Amino acid sequence: MNRTQSKDEIQPYTIDREHDSGVMAKDDQEDGKDKAKRVDVISGAEVQVKTKAERLFVARLDLILLVYVCISQIIKGLDQQNISAAYVSGMKEDLNIKANEYNYFTTYFNVGYAVFVIPSQIMMTWTRPSWWLPGLEFTWGILTIVFFFAKDVKEIYALRALVGAFEASAYPGAIFLLSSWFTPSELALRISFYHSSQWMGSMLAGGLQAAIYEGLDGKSGIRGWRWMFLIDGIMTIIVAACGFFLIPDYPSRPNPWAFWLKEKHVKMAQDRSLRFRRADNKKFDRHTIVRAVKQPQLYLFPIFYMTAQLAQQGYLYFNLFLKSLKNPDGTAVWSVAQVNALPMVGYAISIVLVWGWGWASDYFQTRWAIIFAQAVLGLIPGIIMSVWNVSMGAKYFSYFLSFSFIATSPPLFAWLSDMTPHDSEMRAFIIGCCTATWYGVNSWANVLIWPAKEAPHYRIGWKLTVGMWLFVMFEIWLIRFIDMRYVRPRNQKIGQEIYADQAQEVQHPHAYEDEADNKQAQDGLEVVPVQSRR
């Protein structure tokens, strides 16, 4: 049988619940009505709807784990924006930075990020995330403060590369963490909330950094841009310190410092993983690489992610388009404040829509259709802006529409999680490969595809956008075909064997918060044929 791991390598969770002949198929009645069940289209398992205790547990995860990683991402967005804000707030003149030297700030950051992201993802499986992720964030907070003392551009280059390296695991690490606690019917929406936090950080960055500059510029004889780095770094360190207590690690290895996570919550998390036939988290080793190179996910998803990201980049140049517009008398159509404010409207659109895309992906239990819909929308501004000789209203429409589909990451990573339910370490490795591929390509691609000298009419960029969205559609078809034809049937078969073995091992029931919840929990899962998929 073709599988990612042997039965011995896959370590199912153990739960203290009694099974009747390995199959729990008895009708549990509540108020005289049968408890509703459904077939999970990903795992093929028949699962009951959530109990009250489970809904409260998911709410706890949302209020603590999800809120924390979102706040961390907002702070990360502030840290990434501070270099551009500092550049236009006096750093350029104080350090005598040339225009081409400023471009290298992003290049050094991307190189550090791309090099370190895969090793960092591997470390996520070897050590506790509650140590690793806050430790990295604490370090880049210290490095952000060191910018306060920078004296020349070479020091900025070194610091940017180091900050990129230590920030590398923040985004992919958080996604891997979320995929370890949330089920397939919950994951895409949670990744959407996390993904949108980077735009919240961008929206907050301008106002916060302007306030810092105006309030502290010249204070104690220190320029405002230096104060920005100092305050951003202190905020980062504070958030990092909270992570040691708020990150729960994994259901199989919970964080003993996570005061909000009780034993009953850990058991419920393990129960949920078993119910959806998801294996335990294990350490990355050489066998993980051997398994990964034999699986199509390793080759398909990094290219898929990189192409989708490149196809979305047009929205980043909205401000340059606005800045280029002139009235007949030669004056600017939009003021500097308006040029900075109008893209914020686009980000607000993105935040609302990414939540909608994530909700639809979970509710309808589909990943490919959500990404395909975004690709179709992506073709519209690509075609309009490639033609260029259209009304000004059509150009505004194209740019604002570009903010509506920069949300492929949540359903894409949820799809990857769906396709790797029994190999979490391989999932962490592939997420790292996706991010490394994107940052490696982005370190040079955008300079060639969207050269600043062509603003506002990018002759190559928009045409390539159309081509890349068409290629994304082809990748969707290819991954969907491989998933339904090979990967999902194999995963469902492995899941059945895991469940069959587990059903023979468990012997003792455990109590939930009340008797009604205990009775509901005993009717949690039924083995169904592999072919029972929609």
N, C-alpha and C positions, 0 to 999 in steps of 0.2 A: 504493500500500500504506500502510495506517495504521500508523505506527510512532512511537516516542518520539524517535528521532534518525535522520538520514540515515546511509547506509553510511559516508560520508566523515567524519561527526562521531564515529562510534564507533571508538575506537582499540583494536584487539585487542592482546594481548601478543605479543611475538615470542619464540619459543623455538628453541633450536638442536637441532632434531630432524628426521630425515629421514622424509618421508611417502611412501608408495607410491600414486601417482595420487590424492593428496588424501584417501585413505581407508586407515586402518590396521585391517585386518580379518583379519590373519594370526593363526593359532592359535599362542600362545606356550605351550609345554609345560614344565612344571616337575615333575621326578620322574615323568615319564611321564603326567601328567594335564593336561588343558586348564585354562588359567587362567580362573577364573569371572568373568563379566561380568554387569552388570545395566543396566537402562535407568533413568536418573535421571528421576523423574516430573516434576520441575520444568522442566528444560531440554530434555528429550526426547533427550538424548545417551546413547549407550551407553558406559559407563565400566567399567573393570576395578576389581577390589578393590584396596585400598591395598597398595603394596609395603612392604617393611621400612623402606626409607629414608623413605618418606612418613609412616609411623607414627611414626618417630623425630622427624621434623620437626614433626608435630602435637603430640607430647609436649613438644617444645621450646617451641612457642607457648604451650601450657598452663602450663608451669612458669615462664615468664618474662612473656609479655604478659598472660595471663589472671590470674596471681597478682598481678602489679603493679596492674592496674586494680581487682581485688577489694580489695587493701589500701587503695588510694586511696579506694574507695567506703566502706570501713569507717571511715577517718579522716574522710571527709565526713559520715558518720552521727554520729560523735562531735561534730564541729563544729556540726551542726544541733541536737543534743540539749543542748549546753551552755547555751543560753539559758534553757531551762526549768529545768535543774538550778541555774543561778545564781539564777534568780528565787526559788526556794524555799530558797536557801541564804544569803540575806542581801541580795541585790541589791534586792529589793522595799523593804526598810526603808532601806537606805543611800541609794537614789536617790529614795525617796518615790514609788514607782510605783503608780498606781491600777489597779484590775482591768481597766477598759476600755483603758487604755494598754498593758497586757500583750497584749491581743488584737491590737493594731496591730503588734506585733513580727512576727507571722506575715504580716500583710497587706503590710507594707513589703517583707519578704523575697520574697513571691510576686510582687509587682509588679516588683521588680528582676529576678527570674528570668524572668518572662514577657516582659519588654521586650527582654532581652539575648540570649535563647536562639537566636532565628533568625539575627541577625547573627553570633553566635558559630559557629553551624553553617556559615554561609557562609565564615567565615574558616578553618574546618577544611579547605576545599578550596583556599584561596589560599596558606596557609602550611603549614609542617610541623607535624603534630600533636605531635611531640616537642618543639616549641618552644611551641606554643599552649597545650596542655592543662597541662603543668607550670608554664608562666608564669602562667596563671590561678590554679592551685592555690597557687603561691608567693604571689601577691598576696592571696588570701583568707586565707592563713596569717598574713600581716602584719596584715591587718585584724582577724583574730581576736585577735592580741596587743594591738591598739589598744583593744579592749574593756577591757583591764586598766586603762586610764587614764580610762575613761568617768566623767563627773561628773553627768550628768543624762539624762533620758529622751529628749530631742531628739537627743543624740549617739547614743544606742542606735538610734533610728529611722534615722538616716543610715547608720550602720554596717550595720544589717540589710539595707537596700536595696542597699548596695554588695556585701555578701557574697553576697546572692541573685544579683546580676548576674554576679559572677565565678564562682559555682558553677554557672551556668546550663548550660554546655557539658559539664560533667563526665559526667553520665549519658547524654545523647544522643550526645555525642562519643565516649564509649567504645563504645557500641553500634555506631555507624558504623564505628569502627576495627575492631571484631571482625568485622563483616560484610565487611570488605575482605580478611581473612586466612583466615577459616574458610568451608568449603563449606556448601551447604544441608543436607547430612546431618550437620553438626557444630554449626551455629550456635545453634539453640534451647537446647541444653544449656549452651553456654558463656554465653549471655545469662542463663540461669537461675542459674548460679554467681555471675555478677556481680550480678544482681538480688538474690540472697539476702544479699549482703554488707552491704546497708543494714540488714537486720535483725540481722546479727551486730554491726554497729556500735551498734545500739540496745541489744542485750543487754550489750555491753561497757561502754556509756556509764555506766549506773547504778553499777556496781561501781567502775569507774576513777575517776569523778568523786567518788564518796563517799570513796574512799581519799585522793584529793588534798585534799578538803575537811577530812577528819579529821586528816590529817597536817600540813597547812600553814596551817590557819585561825589567824590571829593571828601567823604567822611574820613577823618584822620589822615588826610592826604592820600587816600587810596582811591583809584579809579573804580567806577561803578561795575565794570565788567568783571573785575576781580572779586568784588563782593558777591556777584551772581554765582560764581563757581563755589565760593565758600558756603553760601547758604544752601545751594543745591546739594552739595556734598554732605552737609549736616543732616538734611532731610533724608537723604539716601541711607545714611548710617542708622537713623532712628527706625526707619521701615525695616531695614535688614535685621536689626536686633529683635523686632517682633516676630520675625520668621522662625527663629529658634523654637518658639512656643506655639505658633499657629499652623505651621506646616505639619500635616499628620503622618508623613512618610507613606508607607504602603499598608494595605489591609493585613498583609502577612507579617509585617514588621512595623507595627505602629510606633510612633514617637512617644517615648515615656514622658517627655516634657510637655506634650500637648494636653494641657489640663482640661480642655473642652471635649476630649475624646474618651469616652468611658468604655469599659469592657463590652457592654451590650452593643455599643455602636460598632466596635471592631467586629463582633460576631455577625452583626447585620450586614456589614460591608462584605465579609467573607461569604455570607449566604447569598448576597446579590450577585457576586462574581460566579459562584457555583450555579445559580439559577440561570444565568446567561452563558454558562459553559466557558468561562474565562479562567485561564490557568494562573498560577501563582507567579509573583515577581521573583526572578532569579538573577544571579550575577552574570555579567557579560564575560565570555571566554572565547577561546579560539574556535570552539564548536559553533558559536553564534555566527561567526563570519562564514564558516563552511555552510551552515544552513541558509544564511542570507544570500550568498552568491548563487544558490540553487533555486531561489524564489524570484518570480517576476517582479514582485513589489520593489526590490532593490533597484531595478533598472527603470521601472516605469514611473514611480512617484517622484524621484528627484527631478527628472526631466519635465514631468507634468507640473510640478510646483514652480520650477524655474520659468517655464514658458508662460504659465498663467500670471506670474508676477510681472514678467516683462511686458505682457500684453496690457497690463493695467496702468502703466507708468505715465500715460498722457495727462492725467489729472494733476500731476506734480508741477506742471508748467502753466497752470491757470494764472498764477500771479504774474509771470513774465508776459503772457498774452494781455492781461489787463494793463500792465505797465507800458506796453507798446502802443496803446491806443491814444490817438491825438485828435483834438478838435481842429476844425479848419484853420484856426488862428495859431495852431502849433502848441497850444497848451494841452496838458494831460487831461484825458477824460476822467480819470479816477485819481484821487489824491493818494498819497502814500498810505494813510490810515485805511482808506477804502480798499486799496490793493491788498493789504494784509487782512482785512476783515472779510471780504467776499469769499475767499477760500474756506473760511470758518463755516459759512453757510453750507458749503459742500460737505465739510466734515460732519456737520450735524445731520445732513441727509444720510451720509454713510453709516453713522452710528445707529440711526433708526432702522435702516434697511438691513444692516448686517444682523441685527437681532431678528428681523423678520425672516431672513434667509435661514438662519440657524433654527428658528422655531419650525419652519416648514420642513427642513431636513429631518428633524426629530419626529415631528408629528406624522409625516407621511412615510417615514423610515426609508428615505431615498437620499442618496448623495449625488449620484450622477445627474439626475434631472435638475437639481438646484444649480450645479456648476454649468450645465448646458444652457440653462436659462440666462445665466450671467454672460456666457459667451455670446449668445444671440444679441443681448443688449450691447455688448462690447463692440459688435460689428457696426452699430449705427453711428456713433461718433467717429469711428475709424474711417468709415466711408465718407461721411460729410466733410470731415476735415481734410481728407485726401483730395477731394474735389476742390475745396477751399473757396472757389468763386461762388459763394452762397451768401445769403443775407447775414447781417451781424447777429440777428436773433437766432439763426440756426447755429452759429458758432457758440453763442452763450449756452444754448440748449445742449450742445454736444459736450461742453465742458462740465456743466452741472450733471448731465447724465453719466459722465465718466465716474462720478463719485458713487453711483448706485451699484456698481458691480465690482468694487474692490474688496470683495468678501468671499473669494474662493477658498481661502485657507481653512475656515471652520469646517465646511463639509468635506474638504479634501483630507484633512487630518482625521476627521471622524471616519471617513471611508478607509483610510489606512488602518485605523484601530479595528474596524470591523473585519478587515482581511488578515489581521494578526492577533486573534484572540488567545492563542495558545503559546505565544512567544513574545512576551513583553520586552525582553532584552533586544530582540531583533527589531521590534517596533521603535525602541529608543534609538537604535543605531540608524534606522532608515530616516527617522525624523531629523537626526543630526545630518545625514547625507543630503536631505532636502534643503536644509538651511545653509549648509556649507556650499552646495552647488549654486544656490541663488546669490549668496554674498560674493562668492568667487567670480561669478559672471557679472554681477552688478558693479564690481569694482572698476570695470572698464567699459561695459556695454552702453550704459546710458550716455556716456560722453560721446560715443560714436553715433548712437541712434538719435539722440536729442541734443545736438550741439547748440550751445547758447547763441552762437553767431547767426543761426537760422531763425531765431525767435522773431515774430510769432508764428511764422509759417514753416513748420517742420516737414520738409518734402519727403524725407525718408521715414521718419518716426511713425506717422499715422498709417502709411501704407504697410509698414511692418506690423503694426498693431492688428490690422485686418488679417494678415497672413498668420500671425501667431494665434489669434482667436480661432481661426479655421483649424490650425494644428491642434489646439486644445480640444476642439470637437472630435477630431480623429482620436486623440488620446483617451477621451471619455469613452468612445465606442470600444477601443481596444481593451481598456482596463475593465469595462463592464463585461465584455465578452469573456475575458480570462477569469474574472471573478465568478460569474454565473456558471461557466462551463467546468472550471477546474477547482478554483480556490474554495468557494463556498461549500460545495459538496464534500470536499476533503475535510474542511474545518468542522462541518456538522457531524461527519462520521467520527472524527477524533473526539468531539465533544460528547457524543453518545457513549463512547468507550470510557471517557473520564467519568461521566455521570454513573455509568453502570458499576464501575469499580468503587466509586465513592459511596454508592447506595449500599454496598455490602459492608463498608467499614464503619459507618456511623451506627451508634447503638443507643444513645441517650438523648432524650428531648431536652431542649432548653426553653426557658420561659421568656416571653416578651413582656411588655409592660403591663398587659392585662390579659385576662382569659380569652377575650374575643380575638385579640391579636395573635395569641398562641394558636388558636384553632385555625385562623386564617393562614398562618405561616406553615402549618402542617400540610397544606394543600398547595404547595408552591410550584411543583414542576412535574411534567409528565414527558416521558420519552416518546418521541414521534419519529416516523421514518425520515431518513435523510432527504427523500424526495419531496417532503412536505414543505415546500418553500413557494413563495409567491413571486 
